[in-house]
Amino acid sequence: MAFFLISFYIIYMANIEQRRHQVTVQTQHQKISQKQIQAMSFLSMTNEDLNQEIANFVQENPFVKVQYKKNNKNYASSDAFQAIIENQETYTESLQSHLLHQINSMPLTQTELEISQRLIYNLDQNGCYGSMLAPESLLDFNNPNHTKKLLNKCIKIIQRLDPVGTCCKTLEESLLVQAKFKKNPPPLALFILDGNLNMLDPMNPSVILKKIQNYKIKWHKQAFAPELLIDTIPLTEDAVIDAIDFIKKLNPRPAQGFSHDTSFSENLFSDIVLQIEKVPGTIPSDNFAKGLVSSDSDFYFQIRYASKELPDLTIDDSLLLGMNKNSEIYKNSKSYISQAQDFIDNLRFRESTLVLQGCAIVKYQLDFFEKGIDFLKPLTRVQIANFLGIHESTVSRISNKKNSKFIQTEWGIFPLSYFFASGLLTKENEQISSTVIKSKIQKYIEQSNGKSLSDSKLEKILNSEGIKISRRTIAKYRQQLGIENSYSRHF
């Protein structure tokens, strides 16, 4: 009997110890899980939502010290900054309102009106889109009526509105657009404005003439160099003076005289999470920890966390000095400080994860960041996840369309989701994105000089370029571009 009681007691105590161990493990697991849940939620949040989350936490935790970063805005010059201030003080009508009033009175289709409105609200204080979203990213590719051809048409419509020359990438391009809309513009002026505006520095006709002549000689030393705009005109100082006088009559700031409607841009810039910048020079290899991606060219890429509106948080335990040790805050101080540390760790996790994924996107889309939007490659979230050794859901949390996070690049501002595009394989087993293929289809149809290129002919052309694509896929892409079949185009 005694042996039975001893055995029962041993089994009983073992069960108690096992339950205690289970409770301990469960508690520890729950604590880690809560921190991970918070970290994942931070990735999904927009900057606005995260700011509110930070504000709430600061109010609840007395040991958190907050310091907001200064918002540094770079203007081209103090004169430009002063001009913006003066315009905003003197005029009440915004550029957006002025352009929309004209657009709404024009006989446009519903799709043209919709795209034009998006373009107008995507203009900055100078009336340009270079510092805003890239126009291509404004299209809804699920809408077959949203085509690049129609986008370019809408851009040209807006460029002709009063004031002439808005909706350009840069102010230099705006001058070229204004010049083209003038009657009989001097060819030499068009040449200077087409990427050669630096020739006007210094503003000395004889020096400018010498620069143009040297440019022409160097240009035609190239094999198969096409004819220049200035090849058929006499290059004299008088011609240079006429070109300068013509350029001086153009408006260097077409948006001057209007205020700027920031309702779109403020929302946009609040959710730019990464900045991708080309830096002159070379680096031996990638360094994702520092946001560096190497290139074969004479520059490398710097990826920076760009959420400047988010505050810096630190733990301030000086509150404990002189505090009543019997107070509730003092008794719970360890818990408060632990929560604060977890919160700060998760903010840093968000920053490092965004930079890390930004580096991986740049690495996979290196041709895009080096050469431009026509070089976008197919990319999946699984590829990025496998490359970084993280879960696919971690990638999806920062790149799905719902969260509206953006990357600022040399080519404009793009949503993160833009860089994940489907595609096909070439005969050399290289991937090419559907965006690039659609662009090729549209280009070949536009260049057919009235000939109705059938889907079968397009299939042969693309196959000859090494792109393995079927006639059915071409038909699908053509329909998504809003282009009719060859029979309908013929009539």
Secondary structure as the mmCIF struct_conf table of DSSP 4:
data_model
#
loop_
_struct_conf.conf_type_id
_struct_conf.id
_struct_conf.beg_label_comp_id
_struct_conf.beg_label_asym_id
_struct_conf.beg_label_seq_id
_struct_conf.end_label_comp_id
_struct_conf.end_label_asym_id
_struct_conf.end_label_seq_id
HELX_RH_AL_P HELX_RH_AL_P1 ALA A 2 SER A 44
BEND BEND1 MET A 45 MET A 45
HELX_RH_AL_P HELX_RH_AL_P2 ASN A 47 GLU A 60
TURN_TY1_P TURN_TY1_P1 PRO A 62 PHE A 63
STRN STRN1 VAL A 64 GLN A 67
HELX_LH_PP_P HELX_LH_PP_P1 TYR A 68 LYS A 70
BEND BEND2 ALA A 76 ALA A 76
HELX_RH_AL_P HELX_RH_AL_P3 SER A 78 THR A 90
BEND BEND3 GLU A 93 GLU A 93
STRN STRN2 SER A 94 SER A 94
HELX_RH_AL_P HELX_RH_AL_P4 LEU A 95 ASN A 104
TURN_TY1_P TURN_TY1_P2 SER A 105 SER A 105
BEND BEND4 MET A 106 MET A 106
HELX_RH_AL_P HELX_RH_AL_P5 GLN A 110 TYR A 121
TURN_TY1_P TURN_TY1_P3 ASN A 122 ASN A 122
TURN_TY1_P TURN_TY1_P4 GLN A 125 ASN A 126
BEND BEND5 GLY A 127 GLY A 127
STRN STRN3 CYS A 128 CYS A 128
BEND BEND6 TYR A 129 TYR A 129
TURN_TY1_P TURN_TY1_P5 GLY A 130 SER A 131
BEND BEND7 MET A 132 MET A 132
STRN STRN4 LEU A 133 LEU A 133
HELX_RH_3T_P HELX_RH_3T_P1 PRO A 135 LEU A 138
BEND BEND8 LEU A 139 LEU A 139
TURN_TY1_P TURN_TY1_P6 PHE A 141 ASN A 142
BEND BEND9 ASN A 143 ASN A 143
TURN_TY1_P TURN_TY1_P7 PRO A 144 ASN A 145
HELX_RH_AL_P HELX_RH_AL_P6 LYS A 148 ARG A 160
BEND BEND10 LEU A 161 PRO A 163
TURN_TY1_P TURN_TY1_P8 VAL A 164 GLY A 165
BEND BEND11 CYS A 167 CYS A 167
STRN STRN5 CYS A 168 CYS A 168
BEND BEND12 LYS A 169 THR A 170
HELX_RH_AL_P HELX_RH_AL_P7 LEU A 171 PHE A 181
BEND BEND13 LYS A 182 ASN A 184
HELX_RH_AL_P HELX_RH_AL_P8 PRO A 187 LEU A 193
TURN_TY1_P TURN_TY1_P9 ASP A 194 GLY A 195
HELX_RH_3T_P HELX_RH_3T_P2 LEU A 197 LEU A 200
BEND BEND14 ASP A 201 PRO A 202
HELX_RH_AL_P HELX_RH_AL_P9 PRO A 205 TRP A 219
TURN_TY1_P TURN_TY1_P10 HIS A 220 LYS A 221
BEND BEND15 GLN A 222 GLN A 222
TURN_TY1_P TURN_TY1_P11 ALA A 223 PHE A 224
HELX_LH_PP_P HELX_LH_PP_P2 ALA A 225 LEU A 228
TURN_TY1_P TURN_TY1_P12 LEU A 229 THR A 232
BEND BEND16 ILE A 233 ILE A 233
HELX_RH_AL_P HELX_RH_AL_P10 GLU A 237 LYS A 248
TURN_TY1_P TURN_TY1_P13 LYS A 249 LYS A 249
BEND BEND17 LEU A 250 LEU A 250
BEND BEND18 PRO A 252 PRO A 252
TURN_TY1_P TURN_TY1_P14 PRO A 254 GLY A 257
BEND BEND19 PHE A 258 PHE A 258
STRN STRN6 SER A 259 SER A 259
TURN_TY1_P TURN_TY1_P15 SER A 263 PHE A 264
HELX_RH_AL_P HELX_RH_AL_P11 SER A 265 PHE A 269
TURN_TY1_P TURN_TY1_P16 SER A 270 ASP A 271
STRN STRN7 ILE A 272 PRO A 280
BEND BEND20 GLY A 281 GLY A 281
BEND BEND21 PRO A 284 SER A 285
STRN STRN8 ASN A 287 ASN A 287
HELX_RH_3T_P HELX_RH_3T_P3 PHE A 288 LYS A 290
TURN_TY1_P TURN_TY1_P17 GLY A 291 GLY A 291
STRN STRN9 LEU A 292 VAL A 293
BEND BEND22 ASP A 296 ASP A 298
STRN STRN10 PHE A 299 TYR A 305
TURN_TY1_P TURN_TY1_P18 LYS A 308 GLU A 309
BEND BEND23 LEU A 310 LEU A 310
HELX_LH_PP_P HELX_LH_PP_P3 PRO A 311 PRO A 311
STRN STRN11 ASP A 312 ILE A 315
HELX_RH_3T_P HELX_RH_3T_P4 ASP A 317 LEU A 320
TURN_TY1_P TURN_TY1_P19 LEU A 321 GLY A 322
TURN_TY1_P TURN_TY1_P20 LYS A 325 ASN A 326
BEND BEND24 SER A 327 SER A 327
HELX_RH_AL_P HELX_RH_AL_P12 GLU A 328 LYS A 331
TURN_TY1_P TURN_TY1_P21 ASN A 332 ASN A 332
HELX_RH_AL_P HELX_RH_AL_P13 SER A 333 TYR A 364
TURN_TY1_P TURN_TY1_P22 GLN A 365 GLN A 365
HELX_RH_AL_P HELX_RH_AL_P14 LEU A 366 LYS A 371
HELX_RH_3T_P HELX_RH_3T_P5 ILE A 373 PHE A 375
HELX_RH_AL_P HELX_RH_AL_P15 ARG A 381 LEU A 388
TURN_TY1_P TURN_TY1_P23 GLY A 389 GLY A 389
HELX_RH_AL_P HELX_RH_AL_P16 GLU A 392 SER A 399
BEND BEND25 ASN A 400 ASN A 400
HELX_RH_3T_P HELX_RH_3T_P6 LYS A 401 ASN A 403
STRN STRN12 PHE A 406 THR A 409
TURN_TY1_P TURN_TY1_P24 GLU A 410 TRP A 411
STRN STRN13 GLY A 412 PRO A 415
HELX_RH_3T_P HELX_RH_3T_P7 LEU A 416 PHE A 419
STRN STRN14 GLY A 423 LEU A 425
STRN STRN15 THR A 426 THR A 426
TURN_TY1_P TURN_TY1_P25 LYS A 427 GLU A 428
BEND BEND26 ASN A 429 ASN A 429
STRN STRN16 GLN A 431 SER A 433
HELX_RH_AL_P HELX_RH_AL_P17 SER A 434 GLU A 446
TURN_TY1_P TURN_TY1_P26 GLN A 447 GLY A 450
HELX_RH_AL_P HELX_RH_AL_P18 ASP A 455 SER A 464
TURN_TY1_P TURN_TY1_P27 GLU A 465 GLY A 466
STRN STRN17 ILE A 467 ILE A 467
HELX_RH_AL_P HELX_RH_AL_P19 ARG A 471 GLN A 480
TURN_TY1_P TURN_TY1_P28 LEU A 481 GLY A 482
HELX_LH_PP_P HELX_LH_PP_P4 ILE A 483 ASN A 485
HELX_RH_AL_P HELX_RH_AL_P20 SER A 486 HIS A 490
#
